């Protein structure tokens, strides 16, 4: 786009000059072109806005639409509250926090307070001053030799391949500065993860990328070597994800570059389909044994698994096996069906899996029933973008949260919904170098850090409003409609959910 801009601009100036010389046309047109050229030149040089850097001059039209009056925007484009999957209000909040500017909201709520999705905090008339130190959560059961102290908000699983090299590096540098972890996604550990020096959670998916043999099965030797890298703090086995539970990951061939193929141990240029399930285990007993094996091979680092809850009886059976073997994971990441940055068939993203709220209640209650909850941390993943979403998830049973799209917004994602096309205009979810160049790591890593810092600050303020000083004190009864959530849990999971969440 930038080459087109320079070529077109210079050509127009030459043509205009010749027209003036030969036909006596006015100089106004030439002056306008020169001004546009200067604006475009500035767009290419500046480092703050990936859209303008990738699309000189043309990119300004997007910002013009943002400045349209609320009335025209509401009736002809999109209201502040009805955008999907994230409304304009929520995206704007993420942008403002990432830019470290005023994040207050004017003129009262725009939410439907009577809607079925409405939920809020029960504040206290004895509110306390917010704590200044961020609450953290230690992950690691009795079999773990290297427990990890985690932030309340961390970067959810997004692979290098789905995201660009600059996006991965900016995320990791932001995580390093902010003291939170960065989940690698199932695509494996790249040089861009290592260059950022931020804490990593290495996700092991069904394709075993980064630790697979020639047949595509799990390779113990490769895993042992990489899992013991100091930067790797935890290991996560990916059973399923909210975007496409039971489907397996997809990396389009246009994104499968030689660099990515080398990291994953596959051939470049071909669409990579991860199997829908693992080959290293096929039942609860084998899964628990696999968890023990990974913990031993990694030198005692925390090992857990991620799932989108489907058949609840399978999770119950897994808990029974944990009790029988007296072995359990250090953490469980619960992904809601509404989550997911990955591309998926519409039927999977819309119609498969349990939403996060009932899934959290179910997992937490089931672990309580089998006396496992005190050993296992629960990580919530699914549209965790605001401080309230973090507090709500913790109230429903989680200990901490992962966010994917929140951190994508901090990188400059505009929700263009082109993640699966390799044409992401902001350089976040693409492997096109011409687009990736627009994402300036030094600027965006600072925004990742700011988004995390300001969101955690908002969590601390909400805690103070409830009269609490640590998220461990939050419960389901701190929520308006908390009783309704308990009733919902008892309705669908009467045999497994402890109502005293």
ZITADA-V711954 format. One record per pair of residues at least 24 apart in sequence whose ideal C-beta (glycine too) atoms are under 7 Angstrom apart, sorted by the first residue. I is the first residue (numbers start at 1). J is the second residue. D is the distance in Angstrom with one decimal. If there is no record, write none. Layout:
# ZITADA-V711954
I/J/D  I/J/D
This chain:
# ZITADA-V711954
1/54/5.9  1/55/5.4  1/434/6.9  2/44/5.6  2/56/6.2  5/40/5.3  5/56/4.6  5/57/6.9  9/37/4.6  9/40/6.3  13/37/6.8  47/440/4.1  47/443/5.1  48/443/6.0  50/412/4.8  50/426/4.3  50/427/5.1  50/438/3.9  50/439/5.0  51/414/6.9  51/425/6.0  51/426/6.0  53/438/3.9  54/425/6.1  54/427/6.5  54/435/5.5  54/438/3.8  55/425/6.7  80/110/5.7  81/110/5.0  81/111/6.8  86/385/6.8  86/405/6.6  86/415/6.3  90/385/5.8  90/386/6.9  91/409/5.8  91/415/6.3  93/386/6.6  94/385/6.1  94/406/5.7  94/409/3.7  94/410/6.1  94/451/6.3  95/409/6.3  97/450/6.3  97/451/5.0  97/454/4.0  97/455/6.0  98/409/7.0  98/410/3.8  98/447/3.8  98/450/5.3  98/451/4.2  99/447/6.4  99/450/6.9  100/450/4.4  100/454/6.8  103/454/6.5  119/392/6.4  119/479/5.9  119/480/6.2  119/481/5.1  120/480/4.4  121/388/6.9  121/391/6.5  121/462/6.4  121/465/6.9  121/466/5.9  121/478/6.1  121/479/6.5  122/478/5.5  122/479/6.7  122/480/5.8  123/465/4.5  123/466/5.8  124/466/5.6  124/467/3.4  126/467/5.3  127/464/5.6  127/465/5.1  127/467/5.9  128/464/5.1  128/467/5.7  128/469/6.4  129/464/6.0  130/460/4.2  130/461/5.0  130/463/6.5  130/464/3.9  131/460/5.7  131/469/5.2  134/456/5.3  135/470/4.9  135/471/5.2  137/377/6.3  137/399/4.9  137/400/5.0  139/234/6.6  139/302/4.8  139/330/5.4  139/331/5.2  139/377/4.9  140/302/4.9  140/330/5.3  141/328/6.4  141/330/5.2  141/375/4.5  141/376/6.9  143/295/6.2  144/295/6.9  144/300/5.9  144/302/5.2  144/330/5.3  145/299/6.8  145/300/2.7  146/299/6.7  146/300/5.3  146/301/4.8  147/302/6.5  148/233/4.7  148/234/5.6  148/302/5.5  150/181/6.2  150/400/5.6  151/179/6.2  151/180/3.7  152/390/6.1  152/400/5.0  152/401/6.5  152/456/6.3  152/459/6.2  152/471/6.3  153/180/6.4  153/390/6.1  153/401/5.6  153/403/6.2  153/452/5.9  153/455/5.9  153/456/6.1  154/180/4.7  154/181/4.7  154/400/7.0  154/402/5.2  155/181/6.9  155/182/4.4  155/183/5.9  155/402/7.0  155/407/5.1  156/183/5.7  156/381/5.2  156/402/3.6  156/403/5.6  156/404/3.8  157/183/4.2  157/185/4.2  157/186/7.0  157/203/5.1  158/185/4.9  158/341/5.6  158/404/5.4  159/184/6.9  159/185/3.2  159/186/5.8  159/187/2.8  160/187/5.3  160/190/4.2  160/192/6.0  160/260/6.6  160/263/7.0  161/187/4.6  161/251/5.0  161/255/5.6  161/256/6.9  161/260/4.6  162/187/7.0  162/341/6.8  162/342/6.4  162/429/6.2  163/428/6.3  163/429/5.8  164/427/5.7  164/428/6.4  164/430/5.6  164/431/6.3  164/436/4.3  164/439/6.6  165/192/4.9  165/436/6.5  166/427/6.3  166/436/5.2  166/439/4.3  166/441/5.4  167/411/5.6  167/428/4.8  167/439/6.0  168/192/4.3  168/193/6.2  169/195/6.0  169/196/5.4  169/441/5.2  170/411/6.0  170/439/6.8  170/441/4.7  170/444/4.0  170/445/4.3  170/448/6.0  171/407/6.1  171/448/5.7  172/196/2.7  172/198/4.1  173/198/6.6  173/441/6.7  173/445/3.7  174/445/4.5  174/448/2.7  174/449/4.4  174/452/6.9  175/199/6.4  177/449/4.5  178/449/4.7  178/452/4.5  178/453/6.1  180/452/5.9  181/233/6.1  183/236/6.7  183/402/6.5  186/238/5.4  186/249/5.6  186/274/6.6  187/263/6.9  187/264/6.2  188/263/4.9  188/264/5.7  189/226/6.2  190/263/5.3  194/231/6.4  197/231/6.7  199/231/6.8  199/233/4.7  200/231/5.2  200/232/5.0  200/233/6.3  201/233/6.5  201/234/4.5  201/236/5.3  202/227/6.5  202/232/5.0  202/235/5.5  203/236/4.6  203/238/5.3  204/235/6.5  204/236/7.0  204/237/5.3  204/238/6.6  205/238/4.3  205/249/6.1  205/274/5.5  206/248/5.8  206/274/4.7  206/275/4.5  206/276/6.9  206/277/6.1  206/278/5.2  207/249/6.9  207/274/4.0  207/275/6.9  209/264/4.0  209/265/6.5  210/263/6.4  210/264/6.8  212/265/5.1  217/279/5.3  218/280/4.5  220/297/6.2  223/297/5.7  224/297/4.4  227/297/6.2  227/298/3.8  227/301/6.7  228/298/6.3  228/299/5.3  233/301/6.8  234/301/6.1  234/302/4.4  235/294/5.3  235/298/5.7  235/301/6.1  235/303/4.6  236/304/5.6  236/305/6.7  236/306/5.5  236/333/6.3  237/305/4.2  238/306/5.1  239/305/5.4  239/306/6.3  239/307/4.2  240/307/5.1  240/308/4.7  241/306/6.9  241/308/6.0  241/335/5.3  241/340/5.8  241/342/6.7  242/308/4.8  242/335/4.1  242/336/5.1  242/337/5.2  242/338/6.4  242/339/3.4  242/340/4.5  242/353/6.1  242/382/5.7  243/339/6.6  243/340/2.3  243/341/7.0  243/342/4.4  243/344/4.7  243/349/5.5  244/340/7.0  244/342/6.5  244/344/3.5  244/348/4.2  244/349/6.4  245/308/4.0  245/310/6.0  245/348/7.0  245/352/5.2  245/353/4.2  246/276/5.6  246/310/6.8  246/352/6.4  247/276/5.9  247/344/6.3  247/348/5.1  248/273/6.0  248/274/4.0  248/275/5.4  248/276/4.4  249/274/4.0  249/342/6.3  250/343/6.1  252/420/6.6  252/422/6.7  254/422/4.6  255/422/5.5  255/431/4.8  257/431/5.5  284/317/5.3  284/318/4.6  284/321/3.9  285/321/5.6  287/318/6.8  288/321/5.4  288/322/6.2  288/325/5.3  288/327/5.3  291/327/6.9  291/329/5.3  292/327/5.5  302/330/3.8  302/331/6.3  303/329/5.9  303/330/5.8  304/329/4.3  304/330/5.3  304/331/3.5  304/332/5.7  304/333/6.5  305/329/5.8  305/332/6.2  306/333/3.8  306/335/6.0  307/334/7.0  307/335/6.7  308/335/4.6  308/337/6.0  308/353/4.1  308/354/6.9  309/334/6.8  309/353/6.9  309/354/4.3  309/359/4.2  309/362/6.2  309/363/6.7  310/353/5.8  310/354/6.8  312/362/6.1  312/493/6.2  312/496/6.8  315/363/6.9  315/366/6.2  316/366/6.1  316/496/5.7  319/366/5.7  319/367/6.7  319/370/4.5  319/372/6.1  320/370/7.0  322/372/6.0  323/370/5.5  328/372/5.7  328/375/5.5  328/376/5.8  329/376/6.2  330/376/6.9  330/377/6.7  331/376/6.3  331/377/4.2  331/379/5.7  332/363/6.4  332/376/5.9  332/378/5.6  333/379/4.3  333/381/5.6  333/402/6.7  334/359/5.2  334/360/5.6  334/363/5.3  334/378/6.2  334/380/5.8  334/381/6.7  335/381/4.6  335/382/5.8  336/382/3.0  338/382/5.5  338/383/5.7  339/381/5.6  339/382/3.5  339/383/6.1  341/404/4.7  341/405/6.0  341/408/6.7  341/419/6.5  343/419/6.0  343/420/3.3  356/380/6.4  356/382/3.8  357/396/5.9  357/485/6.7  358/488/6.2  358/489/6.5  358/492/6.5  360/393/6.3  360/396/4.2  360/397/4.3  360/398/5.8  361/396/5.6  361/397/5.9  361/485/6.3  361/489/4.2  361/497/6.3  361/501/6.5  362/489/6.6  362/493/5.2  362/496/6.8  362/497/6.1  363/397/6.5  364/397/2.8  364/501/5.9  365/489/6.4  365/493/6.9  365/496/6.2  365/497/3.4  365/498/4.5  365/501/6.2  366/496/4.7  366/497/6.9  368/498/4.2  369/496/6.0  369/498/5.4  387/455/5.7  387/458/3.5  387/459/4.4  387/462/5.3  388/462/6.5  390/459/5.5  391/459/6.3  391/462/5.3  391/474/6.3  392/479/6.6  394/471/4.9  394/474/5.1  395/474/4.9  395/475/6.0  395/476/5.3  395/478/5.3  395/479/5.2  396/476/6.0  396/485/6.7  397/501/6.0  406/451/6.8  407/448/6.0  407/451/6.7  410/447/4.9  410/448/5.0  410/451/3.7  411/439/6.7  411/444/5.0  411/447/6.9  411/448/6.7  412/439/6.7  412/444/6.5  475/501/6.5  476/501/4.6
